[in-house]
Amino acid sequence: MEPRTPHQGPGRLTAGPGGESAEGARGDAERDPGARADRLRYLESATRRIAWGSERDDTLGELCRAAIPAFADTLLVHLRDPLPTGETPPAEPIVLRLHSIAQGPEATVTEAPAGDAEFAPLTVTGRLVGILPAGRPVFGDAAGLEPAVTALLAPVTSPPAAPAPGRRLIVAPLYGRRHVLGTVALLRGAGRSAFTDEDLLIASQLATHTALGMDKAIDYDREASVADALQLTMLPSSLPTTTGVRLASRYLPAAAASQVGGDWYDAIPLPGNRVALVVGDVMGHSVAAAAIMGQLRTAVQTLAGLDLPPEEVLHHLDEQAQRLGSAHLATVLYAVYDPIAQRLLMADAGHPPPLLLHPDGFGEVLQLPPGAPIGVGGVPFEAVEMPAPTGATLVLYTDGLVESRGRDVWAGVELLRARLQAAADVLGSPPLDVLCDAVLNVVDPESLDDDVALLAARFDGFPPRNVAYWFLSPQPQTAGRARQLTRRALRRWDLDPLLDATELMVSEVVTNAVRYASRPIALRLLRTDVLRCEVGDDSPQVPRMRRAQSGDEGGRGLFLVDQLAQRWGATRLSTGKVVWFEQQMPEGRGRPEPGTP
């Protein structure tokens, strides 16, 4: 009978007659000069294959496929329970739990069923206690190892008390950079020759590369967990409740196989019942991206507090990103909604376009001047103002919602627009939460490549009957004129109980504005669930409350405001400042219903 032709497959040793491996048939390199070359080729292929695994189970799976059947017939992986992470010393004694068994010509991998009594954890005792930290593989017949071998091989030996298979077994510790992670048991059947000393070196290399790959995966999982926690803590825990706009949001993390990104959204109340709507995406996926996201979000909140125009916010944010010195760029869309003027002012820094669902159900992709991403530097930003009709809904999102491996951004944007319009066709004016859920149906969470941040704003507007607005010249008699106008407005709103306190506070704040203003002063009263008064002037000097001395003629105005108002504050603007105060409505005279005078 003709002998079988030796076969060399991917990741396999050269097989000789009877299925024996070349290094098993000729363990002495001097007798077979090609054996060493075969081993080196096998190790190169096997270690490269193991290195492909990006996650722990991927790495162990590649080990199984590299070792079975080229090097062994059966492989058992036991992992430490729990697996050590970071620099913290692991618990003692070492406890091992069966993770998987691989055997057969196709290297079929069977994972150990959780909670099965047959695969109960094993506490390392005896000789194995010294072998594992040493990190060197040993044969199954090593002195004093038989009890440990019996326990390790219990899932594949029958009966469990069967004698150790001697040199047909290699026990190789999985020792990472810092700690013991587990063991690999490699067995050969009776149809193959026993392992040799050369095979111990091969097993050592296989186990070492596997342990290092597991270490990398464990560190990555820990980093991803930290990044997830960091990102989630940086997202707003709740959205503000402001008159004239309703808000809803969603955050959908990427699939488990993807790294965390730097997506965020925010809604920031501004003076005059306006609100800034922000959505951003730091390019890249790492803890660094999440940290930069947090820095940029904080910077946006600070800039919004200065009430700068959207293009100025993006300009200063771009400068801040360059000062951070990071290679990460970010796309940002910044919008300001004014419910009183019913206008929307927006600027874009390389972000996907927003969508506007009109009151009649028509979905529109808003065209904004494309700005460069934050961090590029030297590129101007341009703001666009447009109507924001009552009943319309603005949808801001990150590119994870519209972009995927099988779909480009613009196809995704059109699909999103159609989805919004379809929801409006079915439900008329769908509640914001229902609309957000309908939008997220565009993506499959299991195959999501990137995080998704979504912010929806329904414009309710601000009825003109609930606003009183005047421009007053900065003259000495202006305070008296402001008191008269205030009195008329409060009587029209049936708020007589607030007349005296409001007149006094308006007089004090307007008097202070007259002292510093060079242009007309703006006085505005807003009736919502509170009575809000705003006095704006062109002076950037923000007043500070101080305690007046007995001989001082002034210095008591803000002290009176502080005592009489429910809340008060001063906001510096790009054109000056606004001093405001709020009063609680009299009992039974809260937020007016639509249609009331």
SEMI-678433 format. One line per field, with one value per residue (C-alpha): residue number from 0; residue in one letter; chain; x, y, z. Coordinates in steps of 0.2 Angstrom, whole numbers, plus 2048, in hexadecimal, padded with zeros to 3 digits. Each point is the difference from the previous one (the first is absolute). Layout:
SEMI-678433
nr	(NUM,...)
rest	(A,...)
kette	(A,...)
x	(X,...)
y	(Y,...)
z	(Z,...)
//
This chain:
SEMI-678433
nr	(0,1,2,3,4,5,6,7,8,9,10,11,12,13,14,15,16,17,18,19,20,21,22,23,24,25,26,27,28,29,30,31,32,33,34,35,36,37,38,39,40,41,42,43,44,45,46,47,48,49,50,51,52,53,54,55,56,57,58,59,60,61,62,63,64,65,66,67,68,69,70,71,72,73,74,75,76,77,78,79,80,81,82,83,84,85,86,87,88,89,90,91,92,93,94,95,96,97,98,99,100,101,102,103,104,105,106,107,108,109,110,111,112,113,114,115,116,117,118,119,120,121,122,123,124,125,126,127,128,129,130,131,132,133,134,135,136,137,138,139,140,141,142,143,144,145,146,147,148,149,150,151,152,153,154,155,156,157,158,159,160,161,162,163,164,165,166,167,168,169,170,171,172,173,174,175,176,177,178,179,180,181,182,183,184,185,186,187,188,189,190,191,192,193,194,195,196,197,198,199,200,201,202,203,204,205,206,207,208,209,210,211,212,213,214,215,216,217,218,219,220,221,222,223,224,225,226,227,228,229,230,231,232,233,234,235,236,237,238,239,240,241,242,243,244,245,246,247,248,249,250,251,252,253,254,255,256,257,258,259,260,261,262,263,264,265,266,267,268,269,270,271,272,273,274,275,276,277,278,279,280,281,282,283,284,285,286,287,288,289,290,291,292,293,294,295,296,297,298,299,300,301,302,303,304,305,306,307,308,309,310,311,312,313,314,315,316,317,318,319,320,321,322,323,324,325,326,327,328,329,330,331,332,333,334,335,336,337,338,339,340,341,342,343,344,345,346,347,348,349,350,351,352,353,354,355,356,357,358,359,360,361,362,363,364,365,366,367,368,369,370,371,372,373,374,375,376,377,378,379,380,381,382,383,384,385,386,387,388,389,390,391,392,393,394,395,396,397,398,399,400,401,402,403,404,405,406,407,408,409,410,411,412,413,414,415,416,417,418,419,420,421,422,423,424,425,426,427,428,429,430,431,432,433,434,435,436,437,438,439,440,441,442,443,444,445,446,447,448,449,450,451,452,453,454,455,456,457,458,459,460,461,462,463,464,465,466,467,468,469,470,471,472,473,474,475,476,477,478,479,480,481,482,483,484,485,486,487,488,489,490,491,492,493,494,495,496,497,498,499,500,501,502,503,504,505,506,507,508,509,510,511,512,513,514,515,516,517,518,519,520,521,522,523,524,525,526,527,528,529,530,531,532,533,534,535,536,537,538,539,540,541,542,543,544,545,546,547,548,549,550,551,552,553,554,555,556,557,558,559,560,561,562,563,564,565,566,567,568,569,570,571,572,573,574,575,576,577,578,579,580,581,582,583,584,585,586,587,588,589,590,591,592,593,594,595,596)
rest	(M,E,P,R,T,P,H,Q,G,P,G,R,L,T,A,G,P,G,G,E,S,A,E,G,A,R,G,D,A,E,R,D,P,G,A,R,A,D,R,L,R,Y,L,E,S,A,T,R,R,I,A,W,G,S,E,R,D,D,T,L,G,E,L,C,R,A,A,I,P,A,F,A,D,T,L,L,V,H,L,R,D,P,L,P,T,G,E,T,P,P,A,E,P,I,V,L,R,L,H,S,I,A,Q,G,P,E,A,T,V,T,E,A,P,A,G,D,A,E,F,A,P,L,T,V,T,G,R,L,V,G,I,L,P,A,G,R,P,V,F,G,D,A,A,G,L,E,P,A,V,T,A,L,L,A,P,V,T,S,P,P,A,A,P,A,P,G,R,R,L,I,V,A,P,L,Y,G,R,R,H,V,L,G,T,V,A,L,L,R,G,A,G,R,S,A,F,T,D,E,D,L,L,I,A,S,Q,L,A,T,H,T,A,L,G,M,D,K,A,I,D,Y,D,R,E,A,S,V,A,D,A,L,Q,L,T,M,L,P,S,S,L,P,T,T,T,G,V,R,L,A,S,R,Y,L,P,A,A,A,A,S,Q,V,G,G,D,W,Y,D,A,I,P,L,P,G,N,R,V,A,L,V,V,G,D,V,M,G,H,S,V,A,A,A,A,I,M,G,Q,L,R,T,A,V,Q,T,L,A,G,L,D,L,P,P,E,E,V,L,H,H,L,D,E,Q,A,Q,R,L,G,S,A,H,L,A,T,V,L,Y,A,V,Y,D,P,I,A,Q,R,L,L,M,A,D,A,G,H,P,P,P,L,L,L,H,P,D,G,F,G,E,V,L,Q,L,P,P,G,A,P,I,G,V,G,G,V,P,F,E,A,V,E,M,P,A,P,T,G,A,T,L,V,L,Y,T,D,G,L,V,E,S,R,G,R,D,V,W,A,G,V,E,L,L,R,A,R,L,Q,A,A,A,D,V,L,G,S,P,P,L,D,V,L,C,D,A,V,L,N,V,V,D,P,E,S,L,D,D,D,V,A,L,L,A,A,R,F,D,G,F,P,P,R,N,V,A,Y,W,F,L,S,P,Q,P,Q,T,A,G,R,A,R,Q,L,T,R,R,A,L,R,R,W,D,L,D,P,L,L,D,A,T,E,L,M,V,S,E,V,V,T,N,A,V,R,Y,A,S,R,P,I,A,L,R,L,L,R,T,D,V,L,R,C,E,V,G,D,D,S,P,Q,V,P,R,M,R,R,A,Q,S,G,D,E,G,G,R,G,L,F,L,V,D,Q,L,A,Q,R,W,G,A,T,R,L,S,T,G,K,V,V,W,F,E,Q,Q,M,P,E,G,R,G,R,P,E,P,G,T,P)
kette	(A,A,A,A,A,A,A,A,A,A,A,A,A,A,A,A,A,A,A,A,A,A,A,A,A,A,A,A,A,A,A,A,A,A,A,A,A,A,A,A,A,A,A,A,A,A,A,A,A,A,A,A,A,A,A,A,A,A,A,A,A,A,A,A,A,A,A,A,A,A,A,A,A,A,A,A,A,A,A,A,A,A,A,A,A,A,A,A,A,A,A,A,A,A,A,A,A,A,A,A,A,A,A,A,A,A,A,A,A,A,A,A,A,A,A,A,A,A,A,A,A,A,A,A,A,A,A,A,A,A,A,A,A,A,A,A,A,A,A,A,A,A,A,A,A,A,A,A,A,A,A,A,A,A,A,A,A,A,A,A,A,A,A,A,A,A,A,A,A,A,A,A,A,A,A,A,A,A,A,A,A,A,A,A,A,A,A,A,A,A,A,A,A,A,A,A,A,A,A,A,A,A,A,A,A,A,A,A,A,A,A,A,A,A,A,A,A,A,A,A,A,A,A,A,A,A,A,A,A,A,A,A,A,A,A,A,A,A,A,A,A,A,A,A,A,A,A,A,A,A,A,A,A,A,A,A,A,A,A,A,A,A,A,A,A,A,A,A,A,A,A,A,A,A,A,A,A,A,A,A,A,A,A,A,A,A,A,A,A,A,A,A,A,A,A,A,A,A,A,A,A,A,A,A,A,A,A,A,A,A,A,A,A,A,A,A,A,A,A,A,A,A,A,A,A,A,A,A,A,A,A,A,A,A,A,A,A,A,A,A,A,A,A,A,A,A,A,A,A,A,A,A,A,A,A,A,A,A,A,A,A,A,A,A,A,A,A,A,A,A,A,A,A,A,A,A,A,A,A,A,A,A,A,A,A,A,A,A,A,A,A,A,A,A,A,A,A,A,A,A,A,A,A,A,A,A,A,A,A,A,A,A,A,A,A,A,A,A,A,A,A,A,A,A,A,A,A,A,A,A,A,A,A,A,A,A,A,A,A,A,A,A,A,A,A,A,A,A,A,A,A,A,A,A,A,A,A,A,A,A,A,A,A,A,A,A,A,A,A,A,A,A,A,A,A,A,A,A,A,A,A,A,A,A,A,A,A,A,A,A,A,A,A,A,A,A,A,A,A,A,A,A,A,A,A,A,A,A,A,A,A,A,A,A,A,A,A,A,A,A,A,A,A,A,A,A,A,A,A,A,A,A,A,A,A,A,A,A,A,A,A,A,A,A,A,A,A,A,A,A,A,A,A,A,A,A,A,A,A,A,A,A,A,A,A,A,A,A,A,A,A,A,A,A,A,A,A,A,A,A,A,A,A,A,A,A,A,A,A,A,A,A,A,A,A,A,A)
x	(800,806,803,7F5,808,805,7F4,803,7F1,7FE,806,805,80F,806,7F6,809,7FA,7F3,7FC,80F,807,811,807,7F9,806,811,803,813,804,810,7F7,7F4,807,7EF,7F7,807,7FB,7EF,7FE,805,7F4,7F2,804,801,7EF,7F8,806,7FA,7EF,7FF,805,7F1,7F4,7FA,7F5,804,7F4,807,812,7FB,7F7,80F,80B,7F4,800,813,804,7F2,804,811,808,7F4,7EF,7F8,802,7F8,800,7FE,7FF,803,7F0,7FF,80C,80C,7FF,80C,80E,7F5,807,7F4,7F7,809,800,7FF,7EF,7FE,7F0,7FE,7FD,800,805,806,802,7FE,807,7F6,806,7EE,7FF,7F3,7FE,7FD,7EE,7FE,7FA,803,806,80B,80A,802,80F,810,80B,812,80A,80F,80E,7F5,802,812,7FF,7F3,80A,810,7F7,809,7F6,802,7FC,7F2,80B,809,803,7F2,7F4,7F5,7F2,7FF,801,7F1,7F6,804,7FC,7F0,7F5,809,805,7F5,800,807,80C,809,813,809,805,812,809,7F1,7FB,807,7FA,805,7FC,7F8,80B,7FD,80B,7FB,7F6,7FB,7F1,7FD,806,800,800,806,7FC,805,7F7,807,802,80D,811,803,806,813,80A,7FF,7ED,802,808,7F2,7F3,809,7FF,7EE,7FB,80A,7F9,7EF,802,807,7F1,7F4,809,7FE,7ED,7FE,808,7F6,7F0,805,804,7EF,7F7,809,7FC,7EE,7FE,809,7F5,7F0,804,804,7EF,7F2,7F7,7F0,7FB,7FA,7EE,7FE,7F1,7FD,809,7FE,80F,804,810,808,811,803,812,809,7FF,80B,80D,803,80A,7F8,7FE,7FF,7EE,7F6,7F1,7FB,7F2,805,7F4,804,7FA,7EF,7F9,80B,808,811,7FE,811,806,812,80B,812,808,809,7FB,80A,801,809,7F1,7F4,80B,801,7ED,7FE,80C,7F8,7EE,806,807,7F0,7F6,80C,7FF,7ED,800,808,7F1,80B,7FA,801,80E,80A,7FD,807,80F,805,7FD,80C,80D,7FD,802,811,806,7FC,80D,7F7,7FF,7EE,7F4,7EE,7F0,7F4,7EF,7FB,7EE,7F7,7ED,7F7,7EE,7FA,807,7FD,810,80E,813,80C,812,808,812,801,7F1,7F2,7F1,7F2,7EE,7F0,7F0,7F3,7EF,7F8,80A,80D,812,80E,813,806,80E,80E,810,80D,80D,810,800,806,812,805,803,800,7EF,7F2,7EE,7F0,7EF,7EF,7F0,7EF,7EE,7FC,7ED,7F6,7FD,810,80D,812,80B,812,80A,812,806,7FE,7ED,802,811,804,80C,7F2,7F9,808,7FB,7F5,7F6,7FE,7FA,7F3,7FA,7FF,7F6,7F4,7FE,7FC,7F3,7F8,7FE,7F8,7F4,7FA,7FF,7FE,80A,809,806,812,804,7F7,808,812,7FC,7FA,810,80B,7F7,80B,80F,803,808,809,809,802,812,7FF,7F7,7F0,7FC,7EE,7F8,7EF,7F8,7ED,7FD,7F1,804,7FC,7EF,803,7F2,80C,80E,802,80F,806,810,803,80D,80D,7FA,7FD,7ED,801,7FE,7EF,7FB,805,7F5,7F1,802,802,7F0,7F6,806,7FD,7EF,7FC,806,7F6,810,7FC,807,811,7FF,809,80F,802,7FF,80E,80B,7FE,804,810,806,7FC,808,810,7FF,7FD,811,80A,7F7,803,7F3,7ED,7FC,7F5,7F3,7F6,7F3,7FC,7F1,802,7FF,80A,801,811,807,80F,80A,80D,80D,810,80C,80A,802,7F6,7F9,805,7F6,80A,7FB,7FE,807,7F5,806,7FF,7F3,7FF,805,7EF,7F7,806,7FE,7EE,7FE,809,7F3,7F1,803,7FE,810,80B,810,80A,806,80E,7FC,80B,7F6,7FF,7F7,7EF,7FA,7F1,7F5,7F1,7F2,7F4,7EE,7F2,7F6,7F5,808,80E,804,7F1,7F7,801,7F3,7FF,803)
y	(800,811,80B,810,810,80C,80F,812,80A,812,800,7EE,7F6,7F4,7F0,7EF,7EF,7FA,812,803,812,802,806,7F1,7F3,808,808,802,80F,7F8,7F1,80A,812,805,7FD,810,80A,7F8,805,812,802,7F9,80B,810,7FB,7FB,810,80B,7F8,802,812,804,7FE,811,7F9,7F3,7F2,804,7FE,7EF,7FA,804,7F6,7F1,801,802,7F1,7F4,7F4,806,7FF,7F7,7F6,808,811,806,812,804,812,809,804,80F,806,80C,812,80F,801,7F9,7F0,7F2,7F6,7F0,7F2,7FE,7F9,7F9,7FE,7F6,80C,7F5,7F0,7FE,7EF,7F7,803,810,807,800,80C,7FC,80D,7FA,802,80D,7F9,7EE,7F6,7F6,80F,807,80C,7F7,807,7FF,7F6,7F5,800,80B,80E,802,7FC,80D,810,7F9,801,7F0,7F2,7EE,7EE,7F8,7F3,80E,7FB,804,807,7F1,806,811,7F7,7F5,80F,80A,7F2,7FA,807,7F5,7F0,7F1,7FC,810,7F6,7FA,800,810,7FE,803,808,800,80F,812,80C,812,80F,80F,80D,812,80F,801,7F1,7EE,800,7ED,7F0,7F7,7ED,7F8,7ED,7F4,7F0,7EF,801,80D,800,808,812,803,80D,80B,7FF,809,80F,800,7FF,80E,80C,7FC,803,810,808,7FB,807,811,801,7FD,80D,80C,7FC,802,811,805,7FA,80A,810,7FE,7FE,810,809,7FB,806,810,804,7FC,80B,80E,7FF,80B,7F6,80A,80D,811,805,811,809,800,7EF,7EE,7F5,7ED,7F7,7EF,7F8,7F0,7F8,7F7,7ED,7F7,7FC,813,80C,80E,811,812,804,80C,80C,80E,80D,810,80D,812,811,805,7EE,7FB,7EF,7FA,7EF,7F7,7F0,7FB,7F1,7FE,7F6,7F0,7F3,7FF,807,80F,803,7FF,80C,80D,7FF,805,80E,807,7FE,80A,80D,801,803,80E,808,7FE,809,80F,800,801,7FE,7EE,804,808,7F1,7F4,80C,800,7EE,7FD,80A,7F6,7F0,806,805,7EE,7FA,7F0,7F7,7FD,80B,803,804,80C,808,80E,808,80D,800,810,7FC,812,805,7EE,800,7F3,805,7F2,7FD,7F0,7F9,7F1,7F8,7F6,80C,802,7FB,80B,7F7,80E,801,7F9,7F1,804,7FB,80C,7FE,811,806,809,807,7F2,804,7F7,7F4,807,7FF,804,812,80F,7FD,80D,7FA,807,801,7FF,807,7F8,7FF,7F4,7FE,7FA,7EE,7FC,7F3,802,7F0,800,7F0,7F9,7F7,7EF,801,803,7F8,7ED,7F5,7FC,812,811,810,808,7F0,7FE,812,7FE,7F0,809,80E,7F3,7F8,810,804,7EF,802,810,7F9,7F2,80A,812,809,7F1,802,803,7F0,7F6,80A,7FC,7EE,800,808,7F3,7F2,805,7F8,7EE,801,7EF,807,812,805,811,808,80A,810,807,810,805,811,804,813,806,812,80E,809,813,804,7F9,80C,812,809,812,809,80F,80E,801,810,804,7FF,7EF,7F7,808,7FC,7EE,7FF,807,7F3,7F2,805,800,7EE,7F8,807,7FA,7EF,801,7FF,80F,7F6,802,812,809,7F3,800,813,802,7F3,806,812,7FA,7F6,80D,80E,7F5,7FE,812,804,7F6,7FE,80B,7F8,7FD,7F4,7F0,7FC,7F0,7F7,7EE,7F7,7ED,7F6,80E,813,804,811,803,811,800,80E,801,801,7F0,805,7F3,807,7F8,800,809,806,813,80A,80C,80F,7F9,807,7F1,7ED,7FA,7FC,7EE,7FD,804,7F5,7F2,801,802,7F5,7ED,7FF,80D,801,809,7F9,808,800,804,810,805,7F8,7FB,801,7F5,7FB,7F5,800,7F2,802,803,7F1,7FA,80B,7F5,7FC,807,7F4,802,80C,80A,813)
z	(800,7FB,80F,802,7F9,80E,801,805,804,807,812,800,803,7F2,803,7FD,7FD,80D,804,80A,800,7F9,810,809,7F3,800,811,7FD,7F5,7FB,7F9,7F6,7FB,7F9,811,808,7F0,801,812,7FD,7F1,80B,80F,7F4,7F9,811,809,7F2,801,813,7FE,7F5,80E,807,80E,80D,7F8,7EF,806,808,7F1,7F5,80C,7FE,7ED,800,80C,7FA,7F7,7FA,812,80B,7FF,80F,809,810,805,813,805,810,80A,801,7F2,807,7F9,802,80D,80F,807,7FB,80E,807,7FF,7ED,7FB,7EE,7F6,7F0,7F2,7F0,7F8,7EE,7F8,7EF,7EF,7FE,811,806,80F,80E,80E,811,806,80D,811,7FC,80F,7F5,7FC,811,804,805,80E,7FB,80D,801,7F3,7F4,80C,7FC,7ED,7FC,806,7F8,7EF,7F8,7F9,807,7FB,808,808,80A,812,80C,7F1,7FF,80C,7F6,7EF,805,805,7F0,7F5,808,7F2,7F3,80A,804,80E,808,80A,7F0,801,7FA,7EE,803,7F2,7F5,80B,801,80D,7FB,80C,7F8,808,7FB,803,812,806,7FD,7F5,7FF,7F8,7EF,800,7EF,7FE,7F2,7FD,7FF,7ED,801,808,811,802,800,809,7F0,801,812,7F7,7F3,80E,80A,7F1,7FC,812,802,7F0,806,811,7F9,7F4,80F,80A,7F2,7FE,813,800,7F1,809,80F,7F6,7F7,810,807,7F0,800,812,7FD,7F1,808,80F,7F4,7F8,807,80E,7FB,7F4,806,800,7F7,7FA,7EE,7FB,805,7FF,7FF,7FD,7FE,801,7F8,803,7F2,7FF,80D,7F3,7FD,80A,809,7F7,805,7FC,80A,800,80C,802,809,806,7FA,805,7F9,801,7F2,800,7F8,7F7,7FE,7F9,7FD,7FB,804,7F3,806,80C,811,811,7F9,7F4,80F,80B,7F2,7FD,813,7FE,7F0,808,80F,7F4,7F7,810,805,7EF,800,811,7F8,7F3,7F1,7EF,7F9,7F4,80E,80C,7F2,7FD,812,802,7F1,809,810,7F6,7F9,811,806,7F4,7FC,7EF,802,7F6,804,7F6,809,7FC,80B,7FF,80A,800,805,804,801,7EF,7FA,7F7,7FF,7FE,7FC,7FC,7FA,803,7F4,807,7F7,7FC,80C,7FB,802,801,7FC,808,7F0,801,7F2,805,7FA,800,805,7F6,80A,7FA,803,80C,804,80F,811,801,7EE,803,7F5,7F8,803,806,7F9,809,7F7,807,7FB,806,80E,7FE,80F,800,7F6,806,7FE,800,804,7FF,7FE,7F1,808,7FC,7EE,7FB,7FF,7F7,7F3,7FE,7FE,80A,7F3,7FD,813,802,7F2,809,810,7F8,7F9,811,808,7F3,801,813,7FD,7F3,80B,811,7FB,80C,809,812,801,809,7F2,7F3,807,801,7EE,7FB,809,7F6,7F2,808,806,811,7FE,7F1,805,7FB,80A,80E,7FD,808,7FC,806,7FB,803,7FE,7FD,80A,7FE,80D,7FE,7FD,80D,80D,7FC,803,7F8,7FF,7FB,80C,7FE,80E,808,812,7FE,7F8,811,803,7EE,803,810,7F6,7F2,80D,809,7F0,7FB,811,801,7EF,806,810,80A,80C,810,7F7,7FC,80E,801,7ED,7FE,80D,7F9,7EE,806,808,7F2,7F3,80A,800,7ED,7FD,809,7F4,7F0,7F1,7F5,803,80E,7FD,80D,7FE,80A,7FD,808,801,810,808,7FC,7F9,7FD,7F5,7FE,7F3,7FC,7F6,80F,803,812,80A,811,810,810,80E,812,800,80E,80B,7F7,7EE,7F4,7F5,801,807,7EF,7FD,813,7FE,7F1,809,80E,7F6,7F0,800,7F5,7F7,7F7,7F3,7EF,7F6,7ED,7F1,7FE,813,80E,807,812,804,80E,803,80B,805,7F9,80D,805,7F2,7F2,7F9,7EE,7F6,7F5,7ED,7FA,810,7FF)
//
